[in-house]
């Protein structure tokens, strides 16, 4: 009998909301990092500390928000999370002082995680069923990547349109005014996505109605006894360090490749377009191979991509090598992201406890939100505008990719061989 699953519209809205909610805290600072640093008058460490505040609040939200996903259906939780996140955009557009910006990132840590993260992962697992976890999570991350890339492209277009002078000659006030339009546009779009989710993201399958009446300590202990949960904590932590380090690609383009701010933003947008390409390819092929083996290979690719940057062989005279290395990094990092929650089914984590498991795994797995930003911020600020700082950052990437590869290999041997 054919498995009853939610519709493709359900997955489409999940994809759309899954990236829209992160546009303000992460996508815009990733694509417009040099601009964000300028208009907010921040250095790398200060911006990294904002991400750390986000990460600290997110850690608590992962722990307590996970069980929420096992008790309630996702539609209303996701829509409310989108609207609350968009409200923060109107504060962001005022270019607040550092302490207000840190409070804002704390607010986003709550709105994007407590009500949103575990419901998104559980809903994706339900959509994939038993046989299509690779397709579900590959399409989710690829679709989110495409959404982020389109938002990034739209942001670059809006920024360039309202920047009436050349980027190299425009004043700080002109750049600030142009970027304000980008922030307001993103906030309005997020509100609209929330309305669409509220109205049309229906839950037709019985699995989503199998919610727990309450979460007990016994159920938490049951989840913590699963070896898959502990290995996934390490795997996701290592993979997420790689994803966080992609934040500096546009900055590398400006400081090492000597691109202007619009050109560096275009590089950041290109990186965003590589994410959907990788995720969609994973979605088509992951379920035809052992998903755990593909996860291991993804970490290996990330490791070698980091080494290419860490050696210092990439310079303004090696444009082709620069873009090749960006593609290698993107392929490894984005494949890892598309796969790591997809192996939950192989690891025999009960569907009814998915939200609780995701909360506990994420509590450790997403700690890079706390330490990665300040870590690479300090490395960059210790060598301002110099290539050596970037080399240390990518060496850090390769080190974590190596550890992730070992954990993935152990997961593969335990559950898939």
Helices and strands as residue ranges (DSSP letters): H 8-20, I 23-27, H 28-31, H 33-39, H 44-69, H 74-92, H 98-111, H 117-128, H 133-162, H 172-200, G 206-209, H 217-224, H 227-245, G 246-248, H 249-255, H 261-285, G 286-288, H 291-310, H 319-339, G 351-353, H 354-365, H 368-381, H 387-415
